[in-house]
Amino acid sequence: MAGIEIAEIGSFHVGGGLTKLEGMPPRDRVSTPGGPVYHVDQNGEIVAGQMYVQFHKLASPRARAPLLLWHGGGMTGACWESTPDGRPGWQTFFLRAGFNTYVCDAVERGRASWAPYPQIYPEAPYFRTAKDAWEDTFRFGPRGSWHPDPTQRRTYPGLRFPVDAFEAFLAQGVPRWACNDARTLAAYDALIRRLDPGVIVLAHSQGGAFALAAALNAPERVRAVVVLDPSGAPDPATSDAARLCGVPHLFIWGDNWQDNDFWRRSRPASEHWRDALLAAGCDVTHIDLPQRGITGNSHALMADDNSNDIARIVLDWLTARGLEG
């Protein structure tokens, strides 16, 4: 396989700002084992609400806009870099296709860091359990199919996710807070404003909800939106879908959501927004993979064993709109 000629790799933080901690108790800290004790005053200014962005710029990009890759809830940009079973991820796929890429760790995730609670975040974080990931969020198996013993786990028939790498996938998870939607969207908005006008946003799950909202906040700067199994969307009763008539949208959905309580309750929001976009005359494509005869895909579409086939669907859709090559 041919190499990728990269001109620049770098990173930056965007969003957030100084905020002051007050009323914090003093603490004693040891920097290294056996080192001296330092008396630490925890009061003062820190930066909170920032997002981490890593970019790869090609020597000769062919795409007409950079691709922003936004992860889902309790995840980081690592989900785009490599699959849990060690295959190249969508970052590599789209670099090979000629796109400059910007992979994000949203507010509170990964290298974006997080802030004290309840001083800044008003509540404690929560952690996704293996059972929740297996049976609910990622739809690897039906209710009652999870077991700590890998030999006792059951999957949906024909599941495309490589279950031997489930523990590696679970290791990508990070704690998350339920109180930072406004901070997170503000950071995504700041990223879109920072880059040259004309970006493509490709987002997964919770990131899809942010992508749909961010496009609405800056339709003149977004060339296209691609969302995979989005877990939310703007409300047509309070948001004007007609603002997005110049922004094509692609919705892609995996399999086995009908009997999943979380997704039965979450999916209608994106369908209502899709319908509002269509009613406003926007360019909207909705792909339900099973209806195309592509069955067994989990919620982790970028990690399933046919992930490159799904990436190719996205690439063909972008190409048809003049955004590649």
N, C-alpha and C positions, 0 to 999 in steps of 0.2 A: 504494500500500500504506500502510495506516495506521501511524502512528508508535507507538513504545513509550514509555509514560510511566514513567520511572525515578525512584525516590525517592532512591536512594543507590548510588554506585559506590565501592568501596574495596578494600583488600587487607590481608593480614596474613601473617605467617609462623607456623608451628606445628610443634611437635616439635623435637628436637635439644636442644643445650645447650652449655655451656662445656666445652672440652677443651683440654689444655695441649700446646703444641709445645715439644719440648726437643731439644737437640743439633743445631739448625739452624745452618748457617754464616752469617756476616754477608754482606750484599750492599750494593752501591751502586745507588741508584735515581735516575733523572731523571724528574720528574713531567711536564714539558712539554718539547718540543724546544728545545734551547738553554738550558734552565733549569739551576739549580744541582744539584750532586750531593749526595744525602742518603745517609748511612750508616745502614742499616736493620738492627736486631736482630730476626730473625724468630722468636725464642723468646718464648713467652707464651701467653696464653689466646685462643682463637678460638671461635666458635660453629660447630658442625657437626651435620648430621643434620636440618636444618630443611627444611620444605616451604613453597612460596609458594602463596597462595590469593587469587584475585581474585573479588569478588562483585558482582553486580548485583541490587539489590532493587527490585522494582516498587512503584509507588505504590499499586496495588490488586491484589496477587497473588490468583489464583483457585485455584491448586493448594494441596493440603492439606499439602505438605511441600516444602522446597527440594530442588533437583536438584544433586547433586555430579557433576561431569564429570571423569573420570580418564583420562589418556592412556596410550598403550602404550610399549613399550621404545624408547629412543633418540628419543623425541618429547617434546613439551611440550604445555601447554594450548592452544597456538596452533592445534592441529588441530581444535578445537571452534569457533574464532572465525570463520574464513572458510575456504572451500575454496581449494585452490591455484589454481583458475581464476577466483577472485574472487567467487564466490557467497556469500551469507550462510551461516554455518555453523549447527551445531545449537544453539549458545548462543542465537543470534537466534531460531531456530525455537521453542525451548522458552520463551524470554522472551515471545514472542508468544502462546504457549499458556497463559501465566499462571503460570509457575514462576519463583521466584527461583533464580538460578544461582550456583554456586561452581565456578570453573574452576581446576584445580590444576596446578602444576609440581612434580612429585614431587622427593624428595631427589635432589640432584646434577644436576637438569635446569633449564635456563632460569634464571628469576629466583630459584630456590631456591639457586643457587650450588653450589660443591663444595668439597672439602677436599683438603689435600696428600696425596700418596701417595709412598712407602709409610708415611709417618708416621701417617696416620689411615686412609685407604683402603689396604688391603694390596697392591693391585695397580694397574697402569696401566689407563686406560680403553681402550675400543675404539670404532671408528667404523664405521658401516654403509656399505658401498660401494654404488654405484649398481647394480651387478650383483646384489648380495645383495637389495637392495630390490626390484628388478624381477622377478627369477626366483624368489626364495625367500620372503622375509617377506611381501611384499604381493601376490604372485601376479598380476602384470600380464602375464607371458608365461611360456612353458614353458622348460625347461632349454635353454640355448644361444640364447635369443632376444634377450639384451641386446647392444647395440652403442653405443659412444659417439656414433656418427652417428645422429641421430634417424630419418633415412630408412631406416636399416638395421635398426631395431628391429622385432621381431615381437610381437604381443600374442595373448592367447587370443581365439578368435572371439567377437565380441559383447561385448568388455570394456567395462564401464561407466565405468572410470576415465578422466578426460580427459587422455590421454597428452601432449597439447601442453603441459600444465602440469607435466610430470614434474620438470623442473629446479626449479621453484618448490616442489614438494612435497619434493624432496630437500633443499632449503635449510632446511626446518623441522627437519631432523634435528640432534641434538646428541650429543656423546660420552656414553657411559654405562659404568658399572662393573658387574661381575658379582658384587660382594661386598657389596651394600648392601640385600639383601632385608629383613633384620631392621629396619634403620633406616627403610626406606621404609614398611613395614607399621606400624611404631610411629608414624610421622607421620600416616598415614591414620587410625589408631585415635585419635590425639589430636585430629584434626579432628572426627571423629564425636562424641567426648566434648565438644568445645567448643561445638558447635551445640545448639540446643534439641532435645530428643528428637523423633525423627521426621524422618529424611532418606531421600531416594531416591538410590541410587548407580547411575550409568550409566557403564560403563567399557569400554575397548577393549583387546584383546590382553593384554599383560602387566598392564595395569591391571585387567583382568577377574580375573586370579588374585588380585590384592590385594583386589579388591572382595568376592570370594567368601569370602576369609579374614577380612576386616574385619567382614562381616556375622556370621560365626560368633563373633567376639569380642564383639559387642555386638548380639545379636538384638533386644533390647528397644528399641534406638534406631534401627533401620533398618526403614523401611516397605516397601521393595522394592529388588530388585537386578536390573539389566539389564546383560548382558554381551554384547559383540560379539566374535566370534571369540576367546574367551579362550584364552590360551596355557598356562594351568595352573589348578589347583584344589586344594582340600584333599584329603587322602587319606582315603577312607572307613574305612580300617583303623585310623586314629588320631584321627579327628574324628567327632563325633556329629552327624549330619545332622538328627536329631530336634529339636535345639535351634532349628532354623530353621522349624519348622512354621507359625509366624505371619508368616513373611517370604516373600512371593511372589517367584519367580525367573523371569526371561525370558532364554533363550539364543537368540542369532541368529547364524547362520553364512552366509557368502558362498559363492562358487562356486570351482571348480577347485582344490580342496585334495587330491583323491584321489591325484593323481600327483605331489604335492609332498612330498618326503621329510620336510622340517621339520614340516609340518602333519599328515602321517600319523602322526608320532611324538608330536606335541604334543596333538592333539585328544582322544585317549582319556582323558586325565586329567579333562577337564571332563565327558565323557560318563559316566565312572564316578561323579563327584560328582552329576551330574544324576540318575542312576539311584538313588543312595543317598537323595537328597532325595525322589524319588518313592516309594521303598520306605518312607520314614518318614512318608508321608502329606502331604508339603508341596505347596503350590500351585506347580507347575512347568510352564512352557510352553517347548517347544523348537521353533524355527522354522529349518528348512533352506530358505533362499530358493529354490534350484532346484526343490525339491519343491513349492513354491507356484507354479511357473512363472515365477519371477523369476530370470533367468539373467544371467551375466556380471559379477556383483559381485566386486570384489577384496577383499583384506583391509582396504583403506581404505574401509570402508563409509560413513563420514561424509563422504568426499570424492568418491564416485562420482557420476555424473550423475543418478542417481535417489536421492540421499541424502535428500531431503525425503520421498520415498515411504517409505523405511525409517524415518525419524523418525516418520512418521504411524503406522506399525505399532506403534512403541513407545508413542506417545501414546494410541492406541486401547486398548492393553493396560493402560496405567496408568489410563485413564478407566474401563475395565471393573472395576477394583478400587477405585474411589472415590477416586482420588488426584488427579484433575484436576477443577476446577470444584466 
